[in-house]
Amino acid sequence: MLLSPLTGSQKTHLRGLGQILASSLKVGQAGVTPPVVAELDRLLTARELVKVRFLGADRDQRAMLATELAAQTQSCHAGSVGATALFYRPHPVPEKRRIVL
């Protein structure tokens, strides 16, 4: 499933929803590994909106890691604040979607 880019208002809406989320996944020094990608993929299918925390990475590394995770999971990077990033992918079954944009 190829996602169309999110509009600014859609990203704002998702960031608002993401403020109350706890970080569901932590990415450490090893970076984007197959188990990290698999877990994010599983979480996106279950929840649609996932907050990821990057540990031990500087700003440029975090941006690169977020882009790589979004590409490998076919999700949208809705935004980042500090060491956390928010990823969104609608449920593949339209009737099971929780978030309406």
Backbone as a printed PyTorch tensor [residue, N CA C, xyz], in Angstrom:
tensor([[[  0.8500,  -1.1750,   0.0000],
         [  0.0000,   0.0000,   0.0000],
         [  0.8950,   1.2370,   0.0000]],

        [[  0.7350,   2.0790,  -0.9590],
         [  1.5120,   3.2980,  -1.0530],
         [  0.6870,   4.4490,  -0.5080]],

        [[  1.2340,   5.1480,   0.4740],
         [  0.5190,   6.2590,   1.0960],
         [  0.7960,   7.5530,   0.3540]],

        [[ -0.2340,   8.3560,   0.2330],
         [ -0.0200,   9.6910,  -0.3130],
         [  0.5250,  10.5630,   0.8160]],

        [[  1.2870,  11.5840,   0.4900],
         [  1.8430,  12.4460,   1.5310],
         [  0.7280,  13.0920,   2.3660]],

        [[  0.9990,  13.2440,   3.6420],
         [  0.0290,  13.8680,   4.5310],
         [  0.0780,  15.3840,   4.3670]],

        [[ -1.0860,  16.0150,   4.5100],
         [ -1.1390,  17.4770,   4.4740],
         [ -0.7000,  18.0110,   5.8400]],

        [[ -0.4610,  19.2850,   5.8980],
         [ -0.0600,  19.9120,   7.1540],
         [ -1.1120,  19.7500,   8.2380]],

        [[ -2.3780,  19.8990,   7.8830],
         [ -3.4360,  19.7680,   8.8900],
         [ -3.5800,  18.3270,   9.3590]],

        [[ -3.3330,  17.3650,   8.4800],
         [ -3.3880,  15.9590,   8.8900],
         [ -2.2490,  15.6440,   9.8540]],

        [[ -1.0560,  16.1470,   9.5660],
         [  0.0720,  15.9360,  10.4660],
         [ -0.1900,  16.5840,  11.8190]],

        [[ -0.7740,  17.7780,  11.8150],
         [ -1.1020,  18.4590,  13.0670],
         [ -2.0900,  17.6380,  13.8760]],

        [[ -3.0980,  17.0930,  13.2160],
         [ -4.0910,  16.2450,  13.8860],
         [ -3.4220,  15.0140,  14.4980]],

        [[ -2.5420,  14.3690,  13.7460],
         [ -1.8580,  13.1740,  14.2380],
         [ -0.9250,  13.5020,  15.3970]],

        [[ -0.2320,  14.6340,  15.3170],
         [  0.6520,  15.0280,  16.4220],
         [ -0.1510,  15.3020,  17.6840]],

        [[ -1.3420,  15.8540,  17.5230],
         [ -2.2160,  16.0720,  18.6800],
         [ -2.6220,  14.7520,  19.3190]],

        [[ -2.9690,  13.7710,  18.4930],
         [ -3.3050,  12.4460,  19.0110],
         [ -2.0840,  11.7820,  19.6540]],

        [[ -0.9180,  12.0310,  19.0950],
         [  0.3030,  11.4020,  19.5800],
         [  0.8040,  11.9430,  20.9000]],

        [[  0.3360,  13.1240,  21.3080],
         [  0.8010,  13.7080,  22.5640],
         [  0.4630,  12.8440,  23.7660]],

        [[ -0.6350,  12.1180,  23.7060],
         [ -1.0310,  11.3020,  24.8500],
         [ -0.4800,   9.8780,  24.7790]],

        [[  0.2020,   9.5390,  23.6820],
         [  0.7650,   8.2010,  23.5320],
         [  2.0830,   8.0740,  24.2830]],

        [[  2.3090,   6.9050,  24.8250],
         [  3.6240,   6.5750,  25.3710],
         [  4.4720,   6.0240,  24.2320]],

        [[  5.7830,   6.1210,  24.3720],
         [  6.6600,   5.5480,  23.3500],
         [  6.4640,   4.0430,  23.3290]],

        [[  6.1270,   3.5220,  22.1630],
         [  5.8480,   2.0930,  22.0300],
         [  7.0720,   1.3020,  21.5970]],

        [[  8.0440,   1.9790,  21.0390],
         [  9.2120,   1.2930,  20.5020],
         [ 10.4290,   2.1700,  20.7190]],

        [[ 11.5430,   1.5470,  21.1040],
         [ 12.7910,   2.2800,  21.2880],
         [ 13.8260,   1.7420,  20.3200]],

        [[ 14.4960,   2.6660,  19.6430],
         [ 15.5400,   2.3100,  18.6890],
         [ 16.8650,   2.7020,  19.3180]],

        [[ 17.7460,   1.7100,  19.5250],
         [ 19.0120,   1.9460,  20.2040],
         [ 20.1660,   2.1770,  19.2650]],

        [[ 21.3610,   1.8890,  19.7680],
         [ 22.5970,   2.1340,  19.0280],
         [ 22.6810,   1.3460,  17.7240]],

        [[ 22.0310,   0.1740,  17.6740],
         [ 22.0990,  -0.6550,  16.4660],
         [ 21.3290,  -0.0370,  15.3040]],

        [[ 20.4490,   0.9120,  15.5930],
         [ 19.7060,   1.5940,  14.5330],
         [ 18.5390,   0.7790,  14.0190]],

        [[ 18.2730,   0.9170,  12.7280],
         [ 17.1320,   0.2530,  12.1010],
         [ 17.5530,  -1.1680,  11.7050]],

        [[ 17.1500,  -2.1210,  12.5320],
         [ 17.4530,  -3.5280,  12.2890],
         [ 16.1750,  -4.2400,  11.8580]],

        [[ 16.2780,  -5.4100,  11.2550],
         [ 15.0720,  -6.1400,  10.8540],
         [ 14.0730,  -6.3760,  12.0070]],

        [[ 14.5300,  -6.7010,  13.2250],
         [ 13.5430,  -6.8480,  14.3110],
         [ 12.8190,  -5.5370,  14.6570]],

        [[ 13.5160,  -4.4090,  14.5660],
         [ 12.8910,  -3.1070,  14.8270],
         [ 11.8420,  -2.8120,  13.7650]],

        [[ 12.1740,  -3.0620,  12.5130],
         [ 11.2350,  -2.8350,  11.4100],
         [ 10.0170,  -3.7430,  11.5620]],

        [[ 10.2500,  -5.0090,  11.9010],
         [  9.1420,  -5.9610,  12.0680],
         [  8.2220,  -5.5400,  13.2150]],

        [[  8.8020,  -5.0830,  14.3090],
         [  7.9870,  -4.6660,  15.4560],
         [  7.2000,  -3.3960,  15.1320]],

        [[  7.8120,  -2.4340,  14.4720],
         [  7.0870,  -1.2250,  14.0870],
         [  5.9670,  -1.5650,  13.1130]],

        [[  6.2280,  -2.4520,  12.1830],
         [  5.2040,  -2.8850,  11.2340],
         [  4.0240,  -3.5100,  11.9700]],

        [[  4.3130,  -4.3670,  12.9570],
         [  3.2580,  -5.0040,  13.7460],
         [  2.4600,  -3.9690,  14.5380]],

        [[  3.1610,  -3.0170,  15.1600],
         [  2.4840,  -1.9790,  15.9360],
         [  1.6220,  -1.0800,  15.0550]],

        [[  2.1110,  -0.7380,  13.8720],
         [  1.3290,   0.1060,  12.9640],
         [  0.0570,  -0.6060,  12.5140]],

        [[  0.1360,  -1.8970,  12.2730],
         [ -1.0500,  -2.6500,  11.8780],
         [ -2.0620,  -2.6920,  13.0170]],

        [[ -1.5750,  -2.8160,  14.2340],
         [ -2.4580,  -2.9120,  15.3910],
         [ -3.0200,  -1.5570,  15.8180]],

        [[ -2.1920,  -0.4960,  15.7540],
         [ -2.5830,   0.7950,  16.3460],
         [ -2.7190,   1.9550,  15.3720]],

        [[ -2.1080,   1.8630,  14.2240],
         [ -2.0890,   2.8990,  13.1890],
         [ -1.1540,   4.0660,  13.5050]],

        [[ -1.0570,   4.4660,  14.7600],
         [ -0.2300,   5.6040,  15.1600],
         [  0.7260,   5.1310,  16.2490]],

        [[  2.0310,   5.2710,  16.0000],
         [  3.0360,   4.7340,  16.9170],
         [  4.0900,   5.7940,  17.1920]],

        [[  4.4530,   5.9320,  18.4660],
         [  5.5170,   6.8450,  18.8660],
         [  6.7870,   6.0290,  19.1020]],

        [[  7.8730,   6.4680,  18.4790],
         [  9.1610,   5.7800,  18.5630],
         [ 10.1720,   6.7170,  19.2110]],

        [[ 10.9640,   6.1850,  20.1290],
         [ 12.0180,   6.9730,  20.7830],
         [ 13.3760,   6.4790,  20.2790]],

        [[ 14.2140,   7.4270,  19.8680],
         [ 15.5660,   7.1180,  19.4070],
         [ 16.5440,   7.3900,  20.5410]],

        [[ 17.2990,   6.3770,  20.9140],
         [ 18.2520,   6.4870,  22.0150],
         [ 19.6680,   6.6610,  21.4780]],

        [[ 20.3840,   7.6490,  21.9900],
         [ 21.7850,   7.8290,  21.6410],
         [ 22.0590,   8.2870,  20.2280]],

        [[ 21.1400,   8.9920,  19.6120],
         [ 21.3530,   9.4880,  18.2440],
         [ 21.2310,  11.0080,  18.2410]],

        [[ 22.0700,  11.6630,  17.4370],
         [ 21.9500,  13.1200,  17.3460],
         [ 20.8410,  13.4970,  16.3620]],

        [[ 20.6070,  14.7630,  16.1920],
         [ 19.4890,  15.2550,  15.3890],
         [ 19.5150,  14.7300,  13.9560]],

        [[ 20.6670,  14.7950,  13.3200],
         [ 20.7740,  14.3360,  11.9310],
         [ 20.5430,  12.8310,  11.8250]],

        [[ 21.0900,  12.0770,  12.7650],
         [ 20.8890,  10.6270,  12.7650],
         [ 19.4200,  10.2820,  12.9740]],

        [[ 18.7570,  10.9920,  13.8770],
         [ 17.3330,  10.7320,  14.1400],
         [ 16.4990,  10.9850,  12.8880]],

        [[ 16.7930,  12.0650,  12.1660],
         [ 16.0600,  12.3640,  10.9320],
         [ 16.2690,  11.2600,   9.8970]],

        [[ 17.4940,  10.7850,   9.7820],
         [ 17.8000,   9.7240,   8.8240],
         [ 17.1060,   8.4150,   9.2350]],

        [[ 17.1440,   8.0900,  10.5260],
         [ 16.5040,   6.8720,  11.0190],
         [ 14.9890,   6.9250,  10.8150]],

        [[ 14.3830,   8.0820,  11.0710],
         [ 12.9320,   8.2240,  10.8940],
         [ 12.5450,   8.0370,   9.4300]],

        [[ 13.3140,   8.6140,   8.5250],
         [ 13.0460,   8.4600,   7.0970],
         [ 13.1790,   7.0010,   6.6750]],

        [[ 14.2060,   6.3420,   7.1840],
         [ 14.4400,   4.9350,   6.8470],
         [ 13.3220,   4.0450,   7.3910]],

        [[ 12.8970,   4.2940,   8.6300],
         [ 11.7950,   3.5030,   9.2040],
         [ 10.5050,   3.6950,   8.4210]],

        [[ 10.2090,   4.9290,   8.0640],
         [  8.9840,   5.2010,   7.3000],
         [  9.0140,   4.4820,   5.9570]],

        [[ 10.1580,   4.4950,   5.3010],
         [ 10.2680,   3.8390,   3.9920],
         [ 10.1300,   2.3210,   4.1160]],

        [[ 10.7700,   1.7440,   5.1240],
         [ 10.7480,   0.2890,   5.2600],
         [  9.4070,  -0.2500,   5.7440]],

        [[  8.6210,   0.5740,   6.4250],
         [  7.3130,   0.1190,   6.9120],
         [  6.1710,   0.6690,   6.0680]],

        [[  6.4900,   1.4110,   5.0170],
         [  5.4840,   2.0390,   4.1610],
         [  4.4960,   2.8550,   4.9880]],

        [[  5.0570,   3.6720,   5.8810],
         [  4.2460,   4.5290,   6.7390],
         [  4.6350,   5.9820,   6.5010]],

        [[  3.9300,   6.8790,   7.1490],
         [  4.2400,   8.3020,   7.0620],
         [  4.8600,   8.7620,   8.3710]],

        [[  5.9190,   9.5280,   8.2630],
         [  6.5390,  10.1480,   9.4330],
         [  5.7540,  11.4360,   9.6850]],

        [[  4.9380,  11.4270,  10.7280],
         [  4.0370,  12.5530,  10.9930],
         [  4.7250,  13.7130,  11.6900]],

        [[  5.8920,  13.4730,  12.2660],
         [  6.6080,  14.5550,  12.9320],
         [  7.5420,  14.0310,  13.9930]],

        [[  8.4450,  14.9100,  14.4350],
         [  9.4110,  14.5650,  15.4760],
         [  9.5430,  15.7200,  16.4420]],

        [[  9.7380,  15.3680,  17.7000],
         [ 10.0590,  16.3480,  18.7330],
         [ 11.1500,  15.7200,  19.5840]],

        [[ 12.3230,  16.3390,  19.5750],
         [ 13.4370,  15.7830,  20.3300],
         [ 13.7890,  14.3920,  19.8380]],

        [[ 13.8230,  13.4400,  20.7690],
         [ 14.2290,  12.0750,  20.4390],
         [ 13.0460,  11.1810,  20.0760]],

        [[ 11.8540,  11.7470,  19.9490],
         [ 10.6900,  10.9220,  19.6070],
         [ 10.1590,  11.2860,  18.2180]],

        [[  9.6620,  10.2680,  17.5470],
         [  9.0760,  10.4610,  16.2170],
         [  7.7470,   9.7320,  16.1820]],

        [[  6.8370,  10.2380,  15.3760],
         [  5.4950,   9.6900,  15.2700],
         [  5.2880,   9.1420,  13.8620]],

        [[  4.8110,   7.8970,  13.7880],
         [  4.5820,   7.2360,  12.5070],
         [  3.1150,   6.8450,  12.3900]],

        [[  2.5870,   6.9980,  11.1800],
         [  1.1770,   6.6900,  10.9210],
         [  1.0530,   5.8370,   9.6660]],

        [[  0.2000,   4.8310,   9.7630],
         [ -0.1820,   4.0390,   8.6000],
         [ -1.5980,   3.5430,   8.8470]],

        [[ -2.5430,   3.8680,   7.9610],
         [ -3.9180,   3.4120,   8.1700],
         [ -4.0110,   1.8900,   8.0950]],

        [[ -4.9720,   1.3530,   8.8130],
         [ -5.1910,  -0.0910,   8.8070],
         [ -5.5260,  -0.5270,   7.3760]],

        [[ -5.0170,  -1.6910,   6.9310],
         [ -5.2890,  -2.1190,   5.5550],
         [ -6.7640,  -2.4090,   5.2770]],

        [[ -7.5390,  -2.7220,   6.3250],
         [ -8.9720,  -2.9800,   6.1610],
         [ -9.7100,  -1.6910,   6.5390]],

        [[-10.3510,  -1.0130,   5.5760],
         [-10.9990,   0.2740,   5.8720],
         [-11.9860,   0.2320,   7.0360]],

        [[-12.6890,  -0.8740,   7.2340],
         [-13.6750,  -0.9550,   8.3140],
         [-13.0200,  -0.9930,   9.6950]],

        [[-11.7340,  -1.3360,   9.7530],
         [-11.0420,  -1.4520,  11.0380],
         [-10.2100,  -0.2140,  11.3780]],

        [[-10.2820,   0.8050,  10.5670],
         [ -9.4930,   2.0070,  10.8190],
         [-10.0180,   2.7530,  12.0300]],

        [[ -9.0940,   3.1380,  12.8970],
         [ -9.4360,   3.8730,  14.1210],
         [ -9.3110,   5.3810,  13.9440]],

        [[ -8.3630,   5.7910,  13.0950],
         [ -8.0880,   7.2070,  12.9100],
         [ -8.6090,   7.6430,  11.5490]],

        [[ -9.4460,   8.6640,  11.5590],
         [ -9.9990,   9.1900,  10.3170],
         [ -9.3510,  10.5340,  10.0450]],

        [[ -8.7480,  10.6560,   8.8730],
         [ -8.1080,  11.9290,   8.4990],
         [ -8.9510,  12.6510,   7.4830]]])
